[in-house]
Amino acid sequence: MAKDEKTLTANFGAPVDDDQNSLNAGDPGPVLIQDVHLVEKLAHFDRERIPERVVHAKGAAAHGYFEVTHDVTKYTKAKFLSEVGKRTELFIRFSTVGGEKGSADAERDPRGFATKFYTEEGNYDMVGNNTPVFFIRDPLKFPDFIHTQKRNPATNLKDPDMFWDFLSLTPESIHQVTILFSDRGTPKTYRHMNGYSSHTFKWYNDKDRYVWINYQIETEQGIQNLTRQEAARMKSEDPDHATRDLYQAIERREYPAWRVYVQIMTPEQAEEYCFDPFDITKVWFHGDFPLIPVGCIVLDRKPENYFTEVEQAAFSPANFVPGIAASPDKMLQGRLFSYHDTHRHRLGPNYHLLPVNRAKACPAQNYQRDGSMRFDANGGGGPNYYPNSFSGPVPDTTAGEPPFEVSGKVSRKPYTHPNDDFFQPGELYRRVMTDEDRDHLIGNIVDHLGNAKKRIQMRQTAVFYKADSDYGSRVAKGLGLDTNEVERLAEMSHQERARATEQ
């Protein structure tokens, strides 16, 4: 073989003499099981596919950096935010939410916007979407909601009845549904959409004073969306268009960029605000809490291997650094557990050691040992318990977050905040959307909801009507429903409406 040629080897380094012909008994065979190269190759091939993500299965990603552009040190002691001009390496994965790994990029769906900051204090993950709100506010409902976005267990087909039955019985979803069925539900590409934390988080400074914050990440490419008709055409012409666009834009050195902002609310303001600041189905109005600039994001490096860097990437909202912590948002509380638990199932208990997931700017030091796929030194001969007198790592008492008040009786009880679920989506429809936006919204809803049973159409249209009478009336007319009956259902309580539209 030529000097510059590389030798093909088996997994443990032994050279392979022939990679085209199995070891046979005679001519033409049969094949011998003692052909260890064949067995190794097939066994690995059999295991190439790790479990697909339950949600956010299809995605595209890139590496880049975050740069601080404005001083926010009076709000947070996070070191990666400590100095104007400071840069931190990051990795962002964009995704569709409900579809399988082979689904089209142009599907009507929220888009994931997951960002991993490799800071000197450990990895910080901001696991958001391209919408500022979500469908539900209690994590107990999450498995049921996701089931309705997947396939019918009997037919294995997407089911409009499942989709709309759940939403029409869950009025808190109306804000997100209104956004999803606008053209924002079909972004042109991942580069042409904003990102949001959706959840509220805590920022705290070195004096243990804290504020509540929401992130908003605004695209510098400008927001661009597809109409329903354009999205349908794109699904057929190029189902991977957004994945391709991100990769090729970076290849052309047209590096995608976003501006990072926060909204800030003091604990005192949170007590007084007319909306529950920890309700993920609500937004904080910009007029009440203006956007404060923090920094910028630039994506300038493509993944070298999709499986290693994108498929194995694992994000979790529980990955905090000193200066940033959780809020009492109930959906966030559920996600703090669920994300790590999912990754342990999908990738294994040591998924945090994979190159794309590991802490790069500081060593991870603890007493967790063993488990499958432990491919580092596993702590060597150091102690695997604490406390110890053998110079093992010790807690940093300055790393904790400041306390905040919680009180009340433990019970399972419905949401009781006095502000309803319909005002904000109504304001979105009335004040934010243009006439063209409203036309597209109604058309998109009628096109999809029209495939559900009439009783479900009636119930869901009554929910639209409660947000805004024009909104509900136009959907009713588009579906050929009795507007008077829709109005009558809208005047009922949620429970009465559900009973009135039972089969």
C-alpha positions as CSV (number, residue, x, y, z in Angstrom):
1,M,0.0,0.0,0.0
2,A,1.1,3.6,-0.7
3,K,2.8,5.5,2.1
4,D,0.0,8.1,2.3
5,E,-2.8,5.6,2.6
6,K,-4.4,4.9,6.0
7,T,-4.8,1.4,7.2
8,L,-8.4,0.1,7.8
9,T,-8.6,-1.4,11.3
10,A,-11.1,-3.1,13.5
11,N,-12.5,-1.2,16.6
12,F,-9.5,-2.1,18.7
13,G,-6.8,-1.2,16.2
14,A,-6.0,-4.5,14.5
15,P,-5.6,-4.2,10.7
16,V,-8.3,-5.6,8.5
17,D,-7.1,-7.6,5.5
18,D,-10.3,-7.6,3.4
19,D,-13.4,-5.5,3.8
20,Q,-15.3,-6.8,0.7
21,N,-15.4,-10.6,1.3
22,S,-16.6,-12.5,4.4
23,L,-14.7,-15.5,5.7
24,N,-16.3,-18.5,4.0
25,A,-16.2,-22.3,4.4
26,G,-15.4,-23.3,0.8
27,D,-16.7,-21.7,-2.3
28,P,-19.2,-20.0,-2.2
29,G,-19.7,-20.6,1.5
30,P,-21.4,-20.6,4.0
31,V,-20.0,-17.8,6.1
32,L,-18.2,-18.6,9.3
33,I,-19.1,-17.0,12.6
34,Q,-15.4,-16.9,13.4
35,D,-15.2,-13.9,11.0
36,V,-14.8,-11.5,13.9
37,H,-14.5,-8.5,11.6
38,L,-17.9,-9.3,10.0
39,V,-19.5,-9.9,13.4
40,E,-18.1,-6.6,14.8
41,K,-19.2,-4.7,11.7
42,L,-22.8,-6.1,11.7
43,A,-23.2,-5.8,15.5
44,H,-22.2,-2.1,15.4
45,F,-24.5,-1.5,12.4
46,D,-27.4,-3.1,14.3
47,R,-26.9,-0.5,17.1
48,E,-26.2,2.6,15.0
49,R,-29.6,4.2,15.8
50,I,-30.1,5.4,19.3
51,P,-33.7,6.1,20.5
52,E,-35.2,9.0,18.7
53,R,-36.1,12.0,20.8
54,V,-39.7,11.9,21.9
55,V,-40.0,15.6,21.1
56,H,-37.7,17.8,19.0
57,A,-36.7,14.7,17.1
58,K,-35.6,16.5,13.9
59,G,-33.1,19.3,14.2
60,A,-30.1,21.2,12.8
61,A,-27.3,22.8,14.7
62,A,-24.2,24.9,14.6
63,H,-21.4,26.2,16.8
64,G,-20.6,29.8,17.5
65,Y,-20.2,32.4,20.2
66,F,-22.0,34.7,22.5
67,E,-20.6,38.2,23.1
68,V,-21.6,40.5,25.9
69,T,-22.6,44.0,24.5
70,H,-24.1,45.6,27.6
71,D,-23.3,45.6,31.3
72,V,-25.8,43.5,33.4
73,T,-23.6,42.8,36.4
74,K,-26.0,44.6,38.7
75,Y,-28.5,41.9,38.0
76,T,-26.4,38.7,37.8
77,K,-23.0,37.4,39.0
78,A,-22.8,34.8,36.1
79,K,-19.2,35.1,35.0
80,F,-19.9,34.7,31.3
81,L,-22.0,37.9,31.6
82,S,-19.4,39.8,33.7
83,E,-17.7,42.0,31.1
84,V,-18.7,43.9,28.0
85,G,-16.8,42.3,25.0
86,K,-16.5,38.9,26.7
87,R,-17.1,35.9,24.4
88,T,-18.3,32.5,25.3
89,E,-18.4,29.4,23.0
90,L,-21.8,28.1,22.4
91,F,-23.8,25.4,20.4
92,I,-27.4,25.9,19.2
93,R,-29.8,23.2,18.1
94,F,-32.9,24.2,16.2
95,S,-35.7,21.7,15.8
96,T,-39.3,21.0,15.0
97,V,-41.2,19.8,18.1
98,G,-43.9,17.2,17.3
99,G,-42.7,15.5,14.1
100,E,-40.5,12.4,13.8
101,K,-36.9,12.6,12.7
102,G,-37.9,12.2,9.0
103,S,-40.6,14.9,9.1
104,A,-40.5,18.0,6.9
105,D,-38.8,21.2,8.1
106,A,-41.8,23.2,6.9
107,E,-44.4,21.5,9.1
108,R,-46.7,23.7,11.2
109,D,-45.0,23.3,14.6
110,P,-43.2,25.3,17.2
111,R,-39.4,25.4,16.7
112,G,-37.0,24.5,19.4
113,F,-34.2,27.0,20.1
114,A,-31.8,25.2,22.5
115,T,-28.5,27.0,23.4
116,K,-25.6,25.6,25.3
117,F,-23.1,28.1,26.7
118,Y,-19.7,26.5,27.5
119,T,-18.9,28.9,30.4
120,E,-15.9,28.9,32.8
121,E,-18.4,27.9,35.6
122,G,-19.9,25.0,33.8
123,N,-22.4,24.6,31.0
124,Y,-25.4,26.8,31.0
125,D,-28.4,25.7,28.8
126,M,-31.2,28.0,27.7
127,V,-33.8,25.6,26.3
128,G,-36.4,27.7,24.5
129,N,-38.7,27.9,21.5
130,N,-39.5,30.4,18.8
131,T,-42.6,31.3,20.7
132,P,-42.8,33.2,24.0
133,V,-45.6,31.0,25.4
134,F,-46.6,27.3,25.5
135,F,-49.8,25.2,25.3
136,I,-50.1,24.1,28.9
137,R,-48.9,25.4,32.3
138,D,-48.8,22.2,34.4
139,P,-46.2,19.4,33.6
140,L,-48.8,16.7,34.6
141,K,-50.5,17.4,31.2
142,F,-47.3,17.2,29.1
143,P,-47.3,13.5,28.2
144,D,-51.0,13.7,27.2
145,F,-50.4,16.8,25.1
146,I,-47.5,15.3,23.2
147,H,-49.5,12.1,22.6
148,T,-52.1,14.2,20.8
149,Q,-49.4,15.7,18.5
150,K,-48.1,12.3,17.5
151,R,-49.9,9.4,15.8
152,N,-53.2,7.7,16.6
153,P,-52.4,4.4,18.5
154,A,-54.8,2.4,16.3
155,T,-54.3,3.9,12.8
156,N,-50.7,5.1,13.3
157,L,-51.8,8.3,11.4
158,K,-51.7,12.0,12.5
159,D,-55.2,12.6,13.9
160,P,-56.9,16.0,13.8
161,D,-59.5,14.7,16.2
162,M,-56.9,13.9,18.8
163,F,-55.1,17.2,18.1
164,W,-58.1,19.5,18.5
165,D,-60.0,17.4,21.1
166,F,-57.2,18.0,23.6
167,L,-56.7,21.6,22.8
168,S,-60.5,22.4,22.9
169,L,-60.6,20.8,26.3
170,T,-57.6,22.8,27.5
171,P,-58.5,26.5,27.1
172,E,-55.1,27.6,28.4
173,S,-53.6,26.5,25.0
174,I,-55.4,29.3,23.1
175,H,-52.5,31.8,23.2
176,Q,-50.0,29.3,21.8
177,V,-52.6,28.0,19.3
178,T,-53.1,31.5,17.9
179,I,-49.4,31.9,17.4
180,L,-48.9,28.5,16.0
181,F,-51.7,28.9,13.4
182,S,-50.4,32.3,12.3
183,D,-47.6,32.3,9.7
184,R,-45.2,32.2,12.7
185,G,-46.0,28.5,12.9
186,T,-44.1,28.0,9.6
187,P,-40.9,30.0,9.8
188,K,-39.0,30.4,6.5
189,T,-35.8,29.0,8.0
190,Y,-34.2,28.7,11.4
191,R,-32.2,31.8,10.6
192,H,-35.3,33.9,10.1
193,M,-37.0,33.4,13.5
194,N,-36.6,34.7,17.1
195,G,-36.0,32.6,20.2
196,Y,-37.6,32.9,23.6
197,S,-36.9,31.4,27.0
198,S,-40.7,31.2,27.5
199,H,-40.1,30.4,31.1
200,T,-39.2,32.9,33.7
201,F,-35.8,32.5,35.4
202,K,-34.0,34.1,38.4
203,W,-31.0,36.3,38.0
204,Y,-29.1,37.1,41.2
205,N,-26.0,39.2,41.9
206,D,-23.1,39.0,44.3
207,K,-25.1,40.7,47.0
208,D,-27.8,38.0,46.8
209,R,-30.3,40.4,45.4
210,Y,-32.5,38.8,42.7
211,V,-34.8,39.7,39.8
212,W,-37.0,37.6,37.6
213,I,-36.1,37.6,33.9
214,N,-37.4,36.4,30.5
215,Y,-35.1,36.0,27.5
216,Q,-35.8,37.2,24.0
217,I,-33.4,36.5,21.1
218,E,-34.1,38.5,18.0
219,T,-32.9,37.5,14.6
220,E,-30.7,39.9,12.7
221,Q,-31.7,38.3,9.4
222,G,-35.3,39.6,9.9
223,I,-38.4,37.5,10.7
224,Q,-39.6,35.7,7.6
225,N,-42.4,33.1,7.4
226,L,-44.0,30.8,4.9
227,T,-47.7,30.9,4.1
228,R,-49.7,27.7,4.4
229,Q,-49.4,27.3,0.6
230,E,-45.7,28.0,0.5
231,A,-45.1,25.5,3.4
232,A,-47.1,22.8,1.6
233,R,-45.0,23.3,-1.5
234,M,-41.8,23.3,0.4
235,K,-42.6,20.0,2.2
236,S,-42.9,18.4,-1.2
237,E,-40.0,20.1,-3.0
238,D,-37.4,20.1,-0.2
239,P,-38.5,18.6,3.2
240,D,-35.0,19.4,4.6
241,H,-34.9,23.0,3.5
242,A,-34.2,24.6,6.8
243,T,-31.5,22.1,7.7
244,R,-29.9,22.7,4.3
245,D,-30.2,26.5,4.6
246,L,-28.4,26.7,8.0
247,Y,-25.5,24.5,6.8
248,Q,-25.1,26.3,3.5
249,A,-25.4,29.8,5.0
250,I,-22.4,29.1,7.3
251,E,-20.6,27.4,4.4
252,R,-21.0,30.7,2.5
253,R,-19.8,32.6,5.5
254,E,-23.1,34.3,5.8
255,Y,-23.0,33.7,9.6
256,P,-26.5,33.8,11.2
257,A,-26.7,36.3,14.1
258,W,-29.2,37.2,16.8
259,R,-29.4,39.9,19.5
260,V,-30.1,38.8,23.1
261,Y,-32.4,40.8,25.4
262,V,-34.0,40.2,28.7
263,Q,-37.1,41.6,30.4
264,I,-36.6,42.2,34.1
265,M,-39.2,42.2,36.9
266,T,-38.4,42.8,40.5
267,P,-39.9,40.5,43.2
268,E,-42.1,43.4,44.3
269,Q,-43.4,43.9,40.7
270,A,-44.1,40.2,40.5
271,E,-46.4,40.4,43.5
272,E,-48.3,43.3,41.9
273,Y,-48.4,42.3,38.2
274,C,-51.8,41.7,36.7
275,F,-50.7,38.4,35.1
276,D,-48.9,35.5,36.9
277,P,-45.3,36.1,35.9
278,F,-44.6,32.3,36.2
279,D,-47.4,31.2,33.9
280,I,-45.8,30.0,30.6
281,T,-49.1,30.6,28.7
282,K,-48.7,34.4,29.3
283,V,-46.3,37.1,28.2
284,W,-44.9,40.1,30.0
285,F,-46.0,43.1,27.9
286,H,-43.1,45.1,26.6
287,G,-44.8,48.3,27.6
288,D,-44.6,47.1,31.2
289,F,-41.2,45.5,31.0
290,P,-39.1,46.8,28.1
291,L,-36.4,44.7,26.5
292,I,-32.9,45.3,27.9
293,P,-30.0,44.4,25.6
294,V,-27.5,41.9,26.8
295,G,-25.4,40.6,24.0
296,C,-25.2,39.0,20.5
297,I,-25.0,35.4,19.2
298,V,-23.1,34.4,16.0
299,L,-23.1,30.9,14.5
300,D,-19.9,30.5,12.5
301,R,-19.0,26.8,12.4
302,K,-20.8,23.8,11.0
303,P,-20.9,20.4,12.7
304,E,-18.2,18.0,11.3
305,N,-20.3,15.0,12.1
306,Y,-24.1,15.2,12.5
307,F,-24.5,12.2,14.8
308,T,-21.6,13.1,17.1
309,E,-22.5,16.7,17.5
310,V,-26.2,17.1,16.8
311,E,-27.9,13.8,17.4
312,Q,-26.0,13.2,20.7
313,A,-26.3,16.8,21.9
314,A,-28.3,17.0,25.1
315,F,-29.7,20.2,26.6
316,S,-31.5,20.7,29.9
317,P,-33.0,23.8,31.6
318,A,-31.5,22.4,34.8
319,N,-28.0,23.2,33.7
320,F,-27.4,26.5,35.6
321,V,-24.4,28.5,36.6
322,P,-24.0,30.7,39.7
323,G,-26.0,33.9,39.1
324,I,-28.9,32.1,37.3
325,A,-31.5,29.9,38.8
326,A,-35.1,28.5,38.3
327,S,-38.4,30.2,39.1
328,P,-41.6,28.8,40.5
329,D,-42.9,28.2,36.9
330,K,-44.6,24.8,37.2
331,M,-43.8,23.7,33.7
332,L,-40.1,24.6,34.3
333,Q,-40.1,22.6,37.5
334,G,-41.2,19.5,35.6
335,R,-38.7,20.1,32.9
336,L,-35.8,20.3,35.4
337,F,-36.3,16.6,36.0
338,S,-37.6,15.4,32.7
339,Y,-34.8,16.5,30.4
340,H,-31.9,14.9,32.3
341,D,-34.0,11.8,32.7
342,T,-34.7,11.6,29.0
343,H,-31.0,11.9,28.1
344,R,-30.0,9.2,30.6
345,H,-32.5,6.9,28.8
346,R,-31.6,7.9,25.3
347,L,-27.8,8.3,25.6
348,G,-26.9,6.6,28.8
349,P,-26.0,7.7,32.4
350,N,-22.7,9.2,31.3
351,Y,-24.0,11.3,28.4
352,H,-22.5,14.4,30.0
353,L,-19.1,13.1,29.1
354,L,-19.8,13.2,25.3
355,P,-17.7,15.9,23.7
356,V,-20.6,18.0,22.6
357,N,-22.2,17.9,26.1
358,R,-19.2,18.0,28.5
359,A,-18.1,21.1,30.3
360,K,-15.3,22.5,28.1
361,A,-14.1,25.6,30.0
362,C,-13.9,24.0,33.5
363,P,-13.3,20.5,34.8
364,A,-16.3,18.5,36.1
365,Q,-15.3,17.1,39.5
366,N,-17.7,15.0,41.7
367,Y,-18.1,11.6,43.2
368,Q,-20.3,10.0,40.5
369,R,-18.6,6.9,39.2
370,D,-19.1,3.9,36.9
371,G,-22.1,3.3,34.7
372,S,-22.2,2.3,31.0
373,M,-20.0,4.1,28.6
374,R,-17.8,5.6,31.2
375,F,-14.9,6.6,28.8
376,D,-12.9,9.0,30.9
377,A,-10.6,8.1,33.8
378,N,-13.6,7.5,36.1
379,G,-12.1,9.4,39.0
380,G,-8.9,7.3,38.9
381,G,-7.9,6.2,42.4
382,G,-9.5,9.2,44.1
383,P,-12.2,8.9,46.7
384,N,-15.8,8.2,45.6
385,Y,-17.4,9.5,48.7
386,Y,-17.8,12.8,50.6
387,P,-16.8,14.0,53.1
388,N,-13.3,12.6,52.9
389,S,-9.8,13.5,54.0
390,F,-8.0,12.7,50.7
391,S,-8.2,16.1,49.0
392,G,-11.4,15.4,47.1
393,P,-13.5,18.3,45.7
394,V,-15.6,20.2,48.2
395,P,-18.7,22.4,47.9
396,D,-18.4,26.1,47.3
397,T,-20.6,27.8,49.8
398,T,-20.8,31.0,47.7
399,A,-22.4,29.2,44.7
400,G,-25.9,29.0,46.2
401,E,-28.8,31.1,45.1
402,P,-30.5,33.6,47.4
403,P,-33.7,32.3,49.2
404,F,-37.2,33.3,48.3
405,E,-40.5,32.9,50.1
406,V,-42.8,29.9,49.4
407,S,-45.9,29.1,51.4
408,G,-49.2,27.3,51.3
409,K,-50.8,23.9,51.8
410,V,-49.8,20.9,49.8
411,S,-52.7,19.8,47.5
412,R,-53.7,19.2,43.9
413,K,-55.7,22.2,43.0
414,P,-56.6,23.9,39.7
415,Y,-55.0,27.1,38.6
416,T,-56.6,30.0,40.4
417,H,-54.9,33.3,39.3
418,P,-57.7,35.8,38.7
419,N,-56.6,36.8,35.1
420,D,-58.1,34.6,32.4
421,D,-56.6,32.7,29.5
422,F,-58.3,34.7,26.8
423,F,-57.3,38.3,27.2
424,Q,-53.7,38.0,25.9
425,P,-54.6,35.9,22.7
426,G,-57.4,38.4,22.1
427,E,-55.0,41.3,22.3
428,L,-52.6,39.5,19.9
429,Y,-55.5,39.0,17.4
430,R,-56.9,42.6,17.8
431,R,-53.8,44.8,18.3
432,V,-50.7,43.0,17.1
433,M,-51.8,41.1,14.0
434,T,-52.4,42.9,10.7
435,D,-55.4,42.3,8.5
436,E,-53.3,40.0,6.4
437,D,-52.1,38.1,9.5
438,R,-55.7,37.6,10.6
439,D,-56.7,36.4,7.2
440,H,-53.9,33.8,7.1
441,L,-54.6,32.8,10.7
442,I,-58.3,32.0,9.9
443,G,-57.4,30.2,6.7
444,N,-54.7,28.1,8.5
445,I,-57.1,27.1,11.3
446,V,-60.0,26.3,9.0
447,D,-57.8,24.2,6.8
448,H,-56.6,22.1,9.7
449,L,-59.6,22.1,12.1
450,G,-61.9,21.3,9.3
451,N,-60.6,17.7,9.4
452,A,-61.8,17.2,12.9
453,K,-65.3,16.0,14.0
454,K,-68.0,18.8,14.0
455,R,-68.5,18.6,17.8
456,I,-64.8,19.2,18.3
457,Q,-64.9,22.1,15.7
458,M,-67.8,23.7,17.7
459,R,-65.9,23.4,21.0
460,Q,-62.6,24.8,19.7
461,T,-64.3,27.6,17.8
462,A,-66.1,28.6,21.0
463,V,-62.6,28.9,22.6
464,F,-61.6,31.2,19.8
465,Y,-64.8,33.2,20.3
466,K,-64.0,33.7,24.0
467,A,-60.6,35.3,23.0
468,D,-62.3,37.6,20.5
469,S,-65.8,37.5,19.0
470,D,-64.6,38.4,15.5
471,Y,-61.9,35.7,15.7
472,G,-64.4,33.0,16.6
473,S,-67.1,34.2,14.2
474,R,-64.7,34.1,11.2
475,V,-63.5,30.6,12.1
476,A,-67.2,29.5,12.5
477,K,-68.1,30.9,9.1
478,G,-65.0,29.3,7.5
479,L,-66.1,25.9,8.8
480,G,-69.8,26.4,8.0
481,L,-70.8,26.3,11.7
482,D,-73.8,28.1,13.3
483,T,-72.3,31.3,14.8
484,N,-75.1,31.6,17.2
485,E,-74.5,28.1,18.6
486,V,-70.8,28.9,18.9
487,E,-71.6,32.1,20.8
488,R,-73.9,30.1,23.1
489,L,-71.1,27.6,23.8
490,A,-68.6,30.4,24.5
491,E,-70.8,31.8,27.2
492,M,-70.7,28.4,29.1
493,S,-68.1,27.4,31.6
494,H,-65.3,25.2,30.4
495,Q,-66.9,22.2,32.1
496,E,-70.3,22.9,30.8
497,R,-69.0,23.4,27.3
498,A,-67.2,20.0,27.5
499,R,-70.4,18.3,28.5
500,A,-72.5,20.0,25.9
501,T,-70.2,18.8,23.1
502,E,-69.8,15.2,24.3
503,Q,-70.5,12.6,21.7
